[in-house]
Amino acid sequence: MEYKNLLIDVKDQIAILTINRPDKLNALNKETVVELRTAFEALGSNKDVNVVIITGSGEKAFVAGADISEINKLDMLEGKKFSEFGQSVFSLIENFDKPVIAAVNGFALGGGCELALSCHIRLASENAKFGQPEVNLGIIPGYGGTQRLTRLINSGRAMEMILTGDMIDASEAFRIGLVNKVYPQSELMNKAWEMASKISAKGQLAVRFAVQAVNVVDEVSSQQGQNIEASLFALCCGTEDFKEGTSAFLEKRKPLFKNK
């Protein structure tokens, strides 16, 4: 499928999805969010894709926020629909059963920060900046930022970022646990590819079950989470990959997973 605001390249079972609105610093308009939903629906059913990397075009911005010219026209009813639609798309990414890595290559502000938060792993370039500056516009984060940021770091730091609208740099984002790794700009995509390749080489059924198990942590009680973990562990034990992985370990060889 042809996209107006996205570039998608699939190679070696890794998909690189690039937000491609460089003249707008890759800001998210509704058209782009719709395309994100369509793209992830397609990637979900693509058997040639094991891992997805999301990044932004250029070297200035991952996604520098939402398209303010669209937000400016919202009333209360339209605002509710706007927020709920964005939340549904970002929840699709968060609950995607294939790992999604954000390669944050510059500004990740507002909706851009929320997009990064919806990914399973976040890598950043040294020039990356993160923030939820919505209060400067008289609104609050609407694509899940108040919830995901608070769960990822802590309520005090999340409250500070949301209430002040201040940006933080990549080193501070790493220090507070918002990102997993920080790299020089020139190395970011290579490092993201290395991580994606490492994940892609694992048994993909186990990878997807692991994503599901981790994602329920904030939704259920500890005991319910452990019950889900046990059920998914049991499903793994019924796969050919489990037999291959354990046999390869005992035989001191590299496993050849078939994702069955």
C-alpha positions in Angstrom: 0.0 0.0 0.0 1.1 3.5 -0.7 1.2 6.0 2.2 1.4 9.7 2.0 3.1 10.4 5.3 4.8 7.1 6.1 7.7 5.2 4.6 7.9 1.4 5.3 10.8 -0.8 4.4 10.9 -4.5 5.2 14.2 -6.4 5.1 15.4 -9.5 6.9 12.0 -9.7 8.8 12.5 -6.3 10.3 10.2 -3.4 9.3 11.4 0.2 9.5 8.4 2.6 9.7 9.4 6.2 9.2 7.1 9.1 9.9 7.7 11.2 6.8 6.6 14.8 7.2 10.0 16.6 7.5 8.6 20.0 6.6 6.4 19.7 9.6 9.0 18.1 11.8 7.0 14.9 11.4 4.0 16.3 13.4 1.1 14.0 13.7 -2.0 15.1 11.8 -5.1 12.9 11.6 -4.1 11.5 8.2 -0.8 10.3 9.6 -2.5 8.7 12.6 -5.0 6.9 10.3 -2.0 5.7 8.2 -0.3 4.4 11.4 -3.4 2.3 12.2 -3.5 0.9 8.6 0.2 0.2 8.6 0.2 -1.7 11.9 -2.8 -3.7 10.9 -0.9 -4.7 7.7 2.3 -5.4 9.6 0.5 -7.5 12.1 -0.6 -9.9 9.4 2.7 -9.9 7.5 4.5 -13.1 8.2 7.7 -11.6 6.9 7.9 -9.2 9.8 9.1 -10.1 13.3 10.1 -6.7 14.7 9.1 -3.1 13.9 11.3 0.0 14.3 9.6 3.4 14.3 11.6 6.5 13.6 11.2 10.0 12.1 12.6 11.4 8.8 15.6 13.7 9.0 17.8 14.4 12.0 15.8 17.0 13.8 12.6 15.2 14.9 11.1 11.9 15.7 7.7 13.5 16.0 7.6 17.1 17.2 3.9 16.9 18.3 0.5 17.1 16.9 -0.6 19.3 14.0 -1.8 22.4 16.0 -3.8 23.7 13.0 -6.1 20.7 13.4 -6.3 20.8 17.2 -7.2 24.5 17.1 -10.5 23.7 15.5 -11.7 21.2 18.1 -14.7 21.7 20.4 -15.6 19.5 23.4 -17.3 16.7 21.4 -14.7 16.7 18.7 -11.9 16.8 21.3 -13.3 13.6 22.9 -13.3 11.8 19.5 -9.9 13.1 18.6 -8.4 11.8 21.9 -10.2 8.5 21.8 -9.1 7.8 18.2 -5.4 8.6 18.9 -5.6 6.4 22.1 -7.0 3.5 20.1 -4.1 3.7 17.5 -1.4 4.0 20.2 -3.0 1.1 22.2 -2.8 -1.0 19.0 0.9 -0.3 18.9 1.3 -0.9 22.7 -0.5 -4.3 22.4 1.0 -5.3 19.1 2.2 -8.9 19.5 5.4 -8.2 17.6 8.1 -6.0 19.4 8.1 -2.4 18.5 11.2 -0.3 19.0 11.2 3.5 18.9 14.4 5.0 17.5 13.9 8.5 18.7 16.2 10.7 16.5 15.3 14.2 17.7 12.3 16.0 19.2 9.7 13.7 20.7 7.1 16.2 22.0 3.4 15.8 22.8 2.0 13.2 20.5 5.6 12.2 19.6 6.5 11.5 23.2 3.2 9.5 23.5 4.1 7.5 20.4 7.4 6.6 21.8 5.8 5.7 25.1 3.4 3.3 23.3 6.4 1.3 21.9 7.9 -1.6 23.8 11.5 -0.4 23.7 12.8 3.2 23.3 16.3 4.0 22.0 17.3 7.7 21.6 20.0 9.7 19.9 22.1 12.1 22.0 20.2 15.1 20.5 16.7 13.7 21.3 14.4 15.8 23.4 11.3 14.6 25.2 8.3 16.5 26.6 4.6 16.8 27.1 4.1 20.5 26.5 0.3 20.4 26.0 -0.4 22.7 29.0 1.3 25.5 27.0 -1.7 25.1 24.6 -4.3 25.0 27.3 -4.8 21.2 27.0 -3.4 18.0 28.4 -1.9 14.9 26.8 -4.7 13.1 25.0 -3.1 10.0 23.4 -2.4 8.2 26.6 0.5 10.3 27.9 -0.8 10.9 31.3 -1.2 7.2 31.9 1.9 5.6 30.1 4.4 8.3 31.3 3.3 7.9 34.9 3.6 4.1 34.8 6.9 4.2 33.1 8.7 6.7 35.3 7.0 7.8 38.5 4.0 10.0 39.3 6.2 12.9 40.7 8.4 13.1 37.6 5.5 12.5 35.2 3.5 15.3 37.0 6.4 17.6 36.7 6.9 17.0 33.0 3.1 17.4 32.3 2.5 20.4 34.5 5.5 22.4 33.5 5.6 21.4 29.9 9.4 21.4 30.1 11.6 19.3 27.8 14.2 16.9 29.0 17.3 15.8 27.1 18.2 12.2 26.2 20.6 11.7 29.1 17.9 12.8 31.6 15.4 10.5 29.8 17.8 7.6 30.3 18.4 8.5 33.9 14.7 8.4 34.8 14.0 5.3 32.8 12.1 6.9 29.9 14.5 5.4 27.3 16.5 2.2 27.3 19.7 3.4 25.6 21.2 6.6 24.2 23.5 6.6 21.2 25.2 9.2 18.9 22.9 10.2 16.2 25.0 8.5 13.5 24.8 5.1 15.4 21.1 5.2 16.4 19.6 3.3 13.5 22.4 0.7 13.3 21.9 0.0 17.0 18.2 -0.2 16.6 18.7 -2.7 13.8 21.1 -4.7 15.9 18.6 -5.0 18.7 15.8 -5.8 16.3 18.0 -8.5 14.6 18.8 -10.1 18.0 15.1 -10.2 18.9 14.2 -11.5 15.4 16.6 -14.4 15.8 14.7 -15.8 18.8 11.7 -18.1 18.8 9.0 -15.7 17.7 6.2 -17.5 19.5 8.1 -17.0 22.8 8.8 -13.4 21.9 5.1 -12.7 21.3 4.0 -14.5 24.4 6.5 -12.5 26.4 5.2 -9.2 25.0 1.6 -10.3 26.0 2.7 -11.3 29.5 4.6 -8.0 30.2 1.8 -5.9 28.8 -0.8 -7.1 31.3 1.3 -6.0 34.3 -0.6 -2.8 34.8 -4.0 -4.2 33.9 -4.4 -7.2 36.4 -3.4 -8.2 39.9 -0.1 -9.8 40.6 -1.7 -13.2 41.0 -3.7 -12.8 37.8 -0.6 -11.8 36.0 1.2 -14.9 37.2 -1.7 -17.0 36.1 -1.5 -15.5 32.6 2.3 -16.1 32.6 1.8 -19.7 33.5 -0.7 -20.2 30.7 1.6 -18.6 28.2 4.5 -20.6 29.5 2.5 -23.8 29.0 1.7 -22.8 25.4 5.4 -22.4 24.8 6.0 -25.9 26.1 3.7 -27.2 23.4 5.7 -25.7 20.5 8.3 -27.1 18.2 10.5 -24.1 19.1 10.6 -25.1 22.7 11.8 -28.6 21.8 14.4 -27.1 19.4 15.6 -24.5 21.8 16.1 -26.8 24.7 17.7 -29.5 22.5 20.1 -27.0 21.0 21.1 -25.9 24.4 21.8 -29.4 25.6 23.6 -30.2 22.4 25.7 -27.0 22.6 24.6 -25.7 19.2 22.7 -22.7 17.8 18.9 -23.3 17.7 17.1 -23.2 14.3 13.6 -21.9 15.3 10.7 -22.4 12.8 8.2 -20.3 14.8 6.0 -23.3 15.3 
